[in-house]
Amino acid sequence: MLKGFKDFILRGNVVSLAIAVVIGAAFTAVVGAFTAAIIEPLLAAVGGVNADGLGFSIRSDNPTATFVNIGALITAIITFLITAAVVYFVFVAPMNAINERMNARKTPVKADPTEIELLVEIRDLLKHGESVTSKSEVAALTDDPTTVDSSGISSTKA
């Protein structure tokens, strides 16, 4: 049971996820400070003389309690977009590129047939009464790009 837990904790995905959570929390603090120090004052300036910022009051008899703060919503959207963009361009895009490169290396390459496999094919053809008489037919069986015609002139397959 402990071995399974150890394998789970040390798996690359769990460690990467833990690192992402820590970095994400730290980055959220930076983006929050940026929006509080720069974006919110700009939105409050656009809102007019009212110090509450961009928004409106639903009831004029209690403006503080019924204030709809559109500036705070815009700030939250900007914070989300900045955070999502940085996470995508700093973490997701590079990891996708690394994974593509790693997967490209893992694609199996079809091996050329061995001499034994070629001899078995020729034997089977001869058993069924088909003849392999010319060098060009042998070259066709071996996927050799160079063929020799009946006159002895070699050429390359297209």
Disulfide bonds with the S-S distance in Angstrom:
none
